[in-house]
């Protein structure tokens, strides 16, 4: 699942929304053009488009569908918690959507 999430976030960082859309489910791609997808991200999830890092959290799955908690962290250390809705298609995990889990907060500062 991290491959799909990481790949999509990397594509966002490069400004390649077409590549980012390829990590989505077939149903999502059929329902959203690249332009609409870019608008959805720009208006609803700008932190994802500017993610400097991400951390995976809890995952609940029934084998073919999963809800994956992902903390997206921007360059300023602001963290957005998202729940990624994942679906297995052709033996690969794809992103069916994402929802905010809660509001932004400061990312934890690593200690040495």
URVENWO-V249682 format. One line per field, one symbol per residue. phi: phi as a letter, one per 30 degrees, with the letter a starting at -180 (. if undefined). A space follows every 10 residues. Layout:
phi: ???
//
This chain:
phi: .ddddddddd deddicdddd dddddedddd cbdeddedde dddcbddddc dcaabdcdbc bcjcbbccdb ccccddidcb cbcdccbdbh ibdbcclbbd daddbddddd cc
//
